[in-house]
């Protein structure tokens, strides 16, 4: 059974129950009203009968009392009518033979009302047939029942139609979502439901569109990643293949004059290829949350001094002033190897983009219960619209060309740095001013207390 039929059935069943309960309630309310009306009518008849008997008995007019009783017996449902005295003797009756004799209580509903006769005590008695009352009520209720049944059937029919339409309206977005799911599963990641926002189903459709959009982005990232990896692998492999051919030809011809240069180029490309593969593996481990951390207490000043020492020779070679600034006695809780890798990536980038005569400063300070490690350079800066994406894989800032002769980067260094910082519960930020330089800041130790925006 389809969902629409199930929804229509459920809603229709609820309508049937509600209409049925309402109809039964209306029937019993009308029945109670009719019974109340009949009882009031009987009370009125009894009062009039008692008044007529009083008038007749006060003047000792037995004939008038008998006629009064006869007239009441002609009323529908009245079985007997008479007056009884204080000794239980009949004082007035439609049958003269019953007068003066002991009261005989017959079957039926007996109603009484006292008759004031001065010092004498008398009671007016009316006896009704209960079956007649029920028949009278049922007869009076027949048109009411027909009206209630007609209205109920009409309401039920309209309700079923409304339930079907409502179920159809509710099932429409579900069908759209199901169709969208099939389209996405078949590979059409551009498909969107576009149902807008409103009820829960429309919000679900909006979330589905977001999911599809994210899947499209992930698919594009996968394609870009494969394309970039292919490109990065093809370039050094092509170079290695070309120079291997040159070296082979030179050996065959006995001309080894340029062999050492060719071997050096081969070594550089092999090193570049190995570095790229290491970066890809590191990034894969980070994204798979497979980074092994050996957290320990570190001296941040010693850490930046060690990294600075590694790059002193290269900085002097490029005529760049590499200095260490800032002091702190706070202990840094982190992985020593991973922190060194982070700083090496940041300082390596700074050296690559800082022109000759520039300056790079490494500093460690305490800020809001965190240790802040800064790498500041005087390079060309990063455009504001590139700041949000430079930590993505294979992303490099536009208009930030490396100086001639600088080694080509893979676009993975900052992605790896951010992944390693995140793995240690820290935060990495960047601030840059075009033409003046860039500062990368790493906040660690107590992430919840850090305030990178300060």
BANUMAR-448077 format. One line per field, with one value per residue (C-alpha): x, y, z. Coordinates in nm, 4 decimals, decimal comma. Layout:
! residues N
x: (X/...) .
y: (Y/...) .
z: (Z/...) .
This chain:
! residues 454
x: (0,0000/0,1332/0,2120/-0,0618/-0,3216/-0,1968/-0,2111/-0,5568/-0,6714/-0,5388/-0,6856/-1,0163/-1,0363/-0,9776/-1,2505/-1,4854/-1,4215/-1,4647/-1,7818/-1,9200/-1,8586/-2,0081/-2,3164/-2,3735/-2,3280/-2,5804/-2,8275/-2,8129/-2,8243/-3,1423/-3,2887/-3,2201/-3,3795/-3,6935/-3,7197/-3,6836/-3,9549/-4,1909/-4,1302/-4,2105/-4,5272/-4,6264/-4,5614/-4,7808/-5,0595/-5,0327/-5,0510/-5,3567/-5,5187/-5,4527/-5,6004/-5,9149/-5,9588/-5,9243/-6,1942/-6,4291/-6,3555/-6,3922/-6,7554/-6,8082/-6,8808/-6,8040/-6,9234/-6,6807/-6,3972/-6,4859/-6,4986/-6,1599/-6,0109/-6,1788/-6,0398/-5,6850/-5,7094/-5,7555/-5,4030/-5,1403/-4,9513/-5,1771/-5,2816/-5,4751/-5,5705/-5,7424/-5,7331/-5,6609/-5,7301/-5,5269/-5,6617/-5,5548/-5,9158/-5,9927/-6,1746/-6,2194/-6,1824/-6,2955/-6,4670/-6,7322/-6,7060/-6,3504/-6,4515/-6,4374/-6,2304/-5,8701/-5,6186/-5,4872/-5,1380/-5,1066/-4,8067/-4,6472/-4,4704/-4,6575/-4,6529/-4,8219/-4,8984/-5,0639/-5,4061/-5,4699/-5,8257/-5,8071/-5,7957/-5,8225/-5,5300/-5,5573/-5,3158/-5,3545/-5,2118/-5,1203/-4,9850/-4,7954/-4,7041/-4,3196/-4,3150/-4,5323/-4,2841/-3,9970/-4,1945/-4,2857/-3,9222/-3,8066/-4,0736/-3,9710/-3,6047/-3,6480/-3,6166/-3,3302/-3,1529/-3,2015/-3,0568/-2,7605/-2,6928/-2,7102/-2,4793/-2,2398/-2,2233/-2,1690/-1,8981/-1,7374/-1,7367/-1,5896/-1,3419/-1,2257/-1,1771/-0,9903/-0,7810/-0,6882/-0,5970/-0,3988/-0,2167/-0,1416/-0,0034/0,2072/0,3366/0,4399/0,7577/0,8352/0,8204/1,0413/1,2917/1,2805/1,3351/1,6202/1,7764/1,7653/1,9145/2,1954/2,2576/2,2828/2,5559/2,3598/2,5030/2,3687/2,0057/1,8225/1,4734/1,4199/1,1061/1,1834/1,1241/0,8108/0,7036/0,9264/0,9264/1,0344/1,3079/1,4131/1,4243/1,6360/1,8760/1,8787/1,9794/2,2577/2,3742/2,3668/2,5586/2,8178/2,8436/2,9007/3,1749/3,3330/3,3128/3,4740/3,7393/3,8068/3,8418/4,0633/4,2711/4,3239/4,4035/4,6470/4,8143/4,8475/4,9979/5,2375/5,3503/5,3750/5,6074/5,8958/5,8449/5,8681/6,1825/6,3321/6,2499/6,3988/6,7232/6,7583/6,7426/7,0055/7,2329/7,1836/7,2647/7,5682/7,7015/7,6552/7,8316/8,1042/8,0302/8,0056/8,0725/7,7170/7,6344/7,6829/7,4513/7,1927/7,2225/7,1795/6,8588/6,7459/6,8138/6,6251/6,3201/6,3309/6,3524/6,0602/5,8603/5,9375/5,8457/5,5159/5,4316/5,5179/5,2912/5,0042/5,0449/5,0633/4,7500/4,5679/4,6532/4,5394/4,2055/4,1528/4,2284/4,5147/4,7793/4,9823/5,0483/5,3008/5,1925/5,4464/5,5471/5,7561/5,9464/5,8105/6,1215/6,3477/6,1121/6,1279/6,5054/6,5559/6,3443/6,5258/6,8614/6,7465/6,6800/6,9679/7,1893/6,9114/6,8070/7,1660/7,1832/6,8772/6,9934/6,6895/6,7153/6,5709/6,5265/6,3559/6,1491/5,9176/5,9747/5,7445/5,7916/5,4673/5,4929/5,3469/5,1534/5,2006/5,3778/5,7380/5,7786/5,4420/5,5055/5,8423/5,6772/5,4176/5,6784/5,9019/5,6103/5,5326/5,8925/5,9590/5,6660/5,7870/6,1375/5,9942/5,7853/6,0003/6,2263/6,5972/6,6622/6,3388/6,2834/6,1229/6,0477/5,9579/5,8062/5,6441/5,4190/5,1540/4,8045/4,4791/4,6176/4,7450/5,0841/5,0899/5,3540/5,3907/5,5759/5,5872/5,7407/5,7801/5,6732/5,4192/5,1185/4,8097/4,4948/4,1992/3,9813/4,2457/4,2816/3,9852/4,1097/4,4886/4,4587/4,2788/4,4616/4,6553/4,5451/4,7963/4,7272/4,6908/4,9173/5,1713/5,4349/5,7525/6,0801/6,2611/6,4494/6,2420/6,1343/5,7801/5,5410/5,2787/5,0006/4,9772/5,1987/4,9373/4,6698/4,9049/4,9889/4,6237/4,5473/4,8298/4,7256/4,3629/4,4737/4,6436/4,3360/4,4749/4,3908/4,5859/4,5058/4,6516/4,6640/4,8105/4,8522/4,9287/5,2767/5,3736/5,3734/5,1930/5,1668/5,0658/4,9659/4,9318/4,7390/4,7900/4,7656/4,4146/4,2002/3,8826/4,0559/4,2240/4,1068/4,2601/4,0695/4,2572) .
y: (0,0000/0,3435/0,6075/0,8291/0,5542/0,4885/0,8592/0,8938/0,5838/0,7087/1,0574/0,9125/0,6724/0,9550/1,1568/0,8575/0,8216/1,1941/1,2196/0,8995/1,0179/1,3566/1,1981/0,9692/1,2633/1,4710/1,1800/1,1298/1,5028/1,5293/1,2227/1,3685/1,6949/1,5151/1,3116/1,6295/1,7945/1,4987/1,5030/1,8728/1,8052/1,5342/1,7684/2,0315/1,7753/1,6601/2,0167/2,0932/1,7642/1,8375/2,1880/2,0563/1,7847/2,0422/2,2595/1,9611/1,8104/2,1406/2,1636/1,7834/1,7625/1,3947/1,4157/1,6964/1,4988/1,1925/1,3934/1,5464/1,1985/1,0788/1,3729/1,3013/0,9311/1,0355/1,1860/0,9692/0,7410/0,7975/0,4607/0,5808/0,9062/0,9512/1,1157/0,9285/1,0409/1,0184/0,6714/0,5348/0,5411/0,6585/0,9945/1,0475/0,8153/0,7769/0,4569/0,5376/0,1828/0,2532/0,5532/0,4841/0,1729/0,0992/0,2330/-0,0286/0,0566/-0,0699/-0,0998/0,2082/0,5240/0,6787/1,0552/1,2288/1,5800/1,6875/1,8536/2,1182/2,0589/2,2388/1,9880/1,6927/1,5308/1,4272/1,3352/1,3511/1,0402/0,9904/0,6642/0,6623/0,3760/0,3775/0,1939/0,4660/0,7267/0,5414/0,4979/0,8652/0,9628/0,7273/0,8616/1,2174/1,1294/0,9711/1,2973/1,4012/1,0722/1,1188/1,4699/1,3591/1,0633/1,2821/1,5466/1,2803/1,0992/1,4281/1,5313/1,1888/1,2029/1,5526/1,4436/1,1452/1,3668/1,6247/1,3476/1,2156/1,5640/1,6346/1,3032/1,3791/1,7179/1,5676/1,2865/1,5218/1,6497/1,2955/1,1785/1,4690/1,3736/1,0059/1,1056/1,3339/1,0495/0,8263/1,1029/1,1612/0,7858/0,7649/1,0291/1,3442/1,5591/1,8775/1,7810/2,0071/1,9783/2,3536/2,3186/2,6271/2,6436/2,5933/2,2720/1,9871/1,8192/2,1387/2,1893/1,8286/1,9056/2,2148/2,0025/1,7496/2,0270/2,1306/1,7710/1,7421/2,0672/1,9437/1,6106/1,8056/2,0042/1,6863/1,5254/1,8309/1,8302/1,4646/1,5429/1,8419/1,6346/1,3594/1,6205/1,8023/1,4833/1,3665/1,6971/1,7053/1,3496/1,3907/1,6924/1,5369/1,1953/1,3512/1,5340/1,2157/1,0227/1,2915/1,3260/0,9499/0,9305/1,2055/1,0263/0,6951/0,8522/1,0291/0,7013/0,5272/0,8064/0,8383/1,2080/1,2469/1,6190/1,7059/1,3834/1,5228/1,8135/1,5775/1,3516/1,6528/1,7433/1,3822/1,3903/1,7193/1,5872/1,2602/1,4608/1,6779/1,3670/1,2052/1,5240/1,5461/1,1818/1,2375/1,5435/1,3526/1,0689/1,3137/1,4920/1,1616/1,0575/1,3941/1,3843/1,0238/1,1301/0,8840/1,1195/0,9631/1,2259/1,2098/1,5023/1,6420/1,9643/2,1766/2,4992/2,7204/2,9407/2,6378/2,5125/2,8299/2,8595/2,5068/2,5807/2,9113/2,7307/2,4958/2,7884/3,0255/2,9108/2,9335/3,2756/3,4078/3,2637/3,4714/3,7772/3,7518/3,8431/3,5577/3,6488/3,5179/3,7512/3,7306/3,5410/3,3296/3,0946/2,9111/2,5431/2,4335/2,1023/1,9540/1,6965/1,8117/1,6549/1,7800/2,1300/2,1376/2,0222/2,3006/2,5704/2,4315/2,4578/2,8138/2,9346/2,7556/2,9418/3,2702/3,2183/3,1283/3,4440/3,6977/3,8913/3,9442/4,1991/4,1091/3,9959/3,6958/3,6913/3,3871/3,4685/3,2901/3,4764/3,3968/3,5221/3,4446/3,1261/3,0110/2,9969/3,1976/3,1145/3,3723/3,3548/3,7041/3,7940/4,1112/3,9479/4,0760/3,9798/3,7741/3,9184/3,9360/3,7157/3,4398/3,4278/3,1924/2,9294/2,9206/2,6368/2,4176/2,1449/2,2583/2,6174/2,8971/3,2640/3,4549/3,7506/3,6065/3,4779/3,3291/3,4988/3,3549/3,0359/2,9496/2,5840/2,5135/2,4285/2,1553/2,3578/2,1086/2,2690/2,4980/2,2262/1,9942/2,2684/2,3383/1,9660/1,9120/2,2164/2,0989/1,7490/1,9000/2,1005/2,4317/2,7078/2,8599/3,2028/3,4353/3,8138/3,9875/4,3369/4,3667/4,5049/4,4805/4,1130/3,8230/3,6743/3,3155/3,2559/2,9214/2,9095/2,6005/2,4480/2,5557/2,5938/2,6816/2,9768/3,1031/3,4184/3,4198/3,7355/3,9443) .
z: (0,0000/-0,0934/0,1662/0,0216/0,0692/0,4218/0,5124/0,3583/0,5461/0,8780/0,8365/0,7094/1,0026/1,2461/1,0740/1,0928/1,4653/1,5303/1,3202/1,4729/1,8277/1,7426/1,5846/1,8831/2,1169/1,9223/1,9220/2,2971/2,3604/2,1489/2,3197/2,6630/2,5555/2,4340/2,7537/2,9555/2,7472/2,7946/3,1692/3,1782/2,9803/3,2285/3,5199/3,3563/3,2987/3,6593/3,7929/3,5801/3,6858/4,0540/4,0215/3,8468/4,1114/4,3905/4,2392/4,2029/4,5464/4,7273/4,6140/4,6382/4,2635/4,1995/3,8390/3,7580/3,9208/3,7160/3,3929/3,4728/3,5164/3,1936/3,0003/3,1230/3,0320/2,6709/2,6704/2,4937/2,7287/3,0353/3,1841/3,4905/3,6678/4,0037/4,3450/4,6672/5,0216/5,3388/5,4271/5,0887/4,9622/4,6087/4,6184/4,2431/3,9445/3,5855/3,6947/3,9610/4,1000/4,2168/4,4271/4,8024/4,7605/4,8427/4,5872/4,3458/4,2191/3,8628/3,6348/3,4833/3,5870/3,8795/3,9373/4,2295/4,3498/4,6763/4,6582/4,9293/5,0690/5,3994/5,6853/5,4507/5,2765/4,9129/4,6329/4,2563/4,0859/3,7194/3,5806/3,2467/3,0154/2,9961/2,6629/2,5134/2,6298/2,4631/2,1422/2,1443/2,1915/1,9161/1,6806/1,7520/1,7034/1,3599/1,1627/1,3901/1,3224/0,9489/0,9639/1,1756/0,9457/0,6360/0,7772/0,9072/0,5727/0,3895/0,6358/0,6119/0,2315/0,2287/0,4938/0,2855/-0,0184/0,1913/0,3459/0,0018/-0,1222/0,1940/0,1663/-0,2005/-0,1054/0,1705/-0,0486/-0,3322/-0,1619/-0,0432/-0,4039/-0,5056/-0,2360/-0,3417/-0,7051/-0,5988/-0,4036/-0,7120/-0,9272/-0,6776/-0,6493/-1,0284/-1,0260/-1,1103/-0,8317/-0,9923/-0,9225/-0,6745/-0,5256/-0,4802/-0,2652/-0,0591/0,3140/0,5197/0,6877/0,8011/0,4578/0,2845/0,5427/0,4794/0,1069/0,1773/0,3825/0,0975/-0,1446/0,0914/0,1100/-0,2699/-0,2998/-0,0527/-0,2373/-0,5569/-0,3891/-0,2531/-0,5973/-0,7544/-0,4821/-0,5618/-0,9303/-0,8553/-0,6166/-0,8727/-1,1379/-0,9113/-0,7920/-1,1516/-1,2511/-0,9571/-1,0269/-1,4037/-1,3887/-1,1893/-1,3501/-1,6962/-1,5916/-1,4448/-1,7608/-1,9871/-1,7945/-1,7582/-2,1367/-2,1583/-1,9109/-2,0938/-2,4289/-2,2811/-2,1355/-2,4686/-2,6548/-2,3906/-2,3376/-1,9572/-1,9412/-1,8304/-1,6533/-1,3014/-1,3785/-1,5166/-1,2128/-0,9830/-1,1664/-1,1379/-0,7656/-0,7209/-0,9061/-0,7140/-0,3893/-0,5008/-0,5904/-0,2564/-0,0701/-0,2560/-0,1806/0,1877/0,1939/0,0356/0,2856/0,5763/0,4582/0,4096/0,7664/0,9008/0,7157/0,8275/1,1869/1,1884/1,3264/1,6058/1,8718/2,1527/2,3638/2,6091/2,7792/2,5432/2,5809/2,2988/2,2933/2,2473/1,9747/1,7634/1,8202/1,6862/1,3769/1,3247/1,3337/1,0563/0,8204/0,9088/0,6231/0,3670/0,4970/0,4659/0,1159/0,0172/0,2167/0,4453/0,8145/1,0237/1,3919/1,7040/1,9220/2,2196/2,5401/2,7537/3,0463/2,9755/2,8920/2,5606/2,5636/2,2172/1,9989/1,9405/1,5946/1,4714/1,6026/1,4300/1,1058/1,1362/1,1904/0,9145/0,6695/0,7788/0,7779/0,4462/0,2901/0,4368/0,2924/-0,0465/-0,0798/0,1064/-0,1338/-0,0803/0,1931/0,3699/0,7259/0,8981/1,2711/1,4809/1,8189/2,1134/2,3571/2,6163/2,5384/2,7225/2,8801/2,5412/2,3800/2,0592/1,7993/1,5205/1,1886/1,0384/0,7042/0,4970/0,1734/-0,0809/0,1314/0,0507/-0,1110/0,1290/-0,0916/-0,0787/0,3009/0,3486/0,1053/0,1361/0,3899/0,1355/-0,0558/-0,3644/-0,3070/-0,3472/-0,3189/-0,6423/-0,7111/-0,4681/-0,7012/-0,5558/-0,6480/-0,9531/-0,8742/-0,5689/-0,5481/-0,6652/-0,3847/-0,3847/-0,2248/0,0628/0,3250/0,4818/0,4647/0,6553/0,9061/0,9779/1,0083/1,2574/1,4611/1,4689/1,5717/1,8776/1,9703/1,8543/1,6096/1,3222/1,1768/0,9170/0,8846/0,5852/0,4429/0,0744/0,0177/0,3863/0,4814/0,6400/0,9896/1,0583/1,4240/1,6002/1,9306/2,1470/2,4937/2,6023/2,2880/2,4783/2,6384/2,3224/2,1543/1,8048/1,7090/1,9667) .
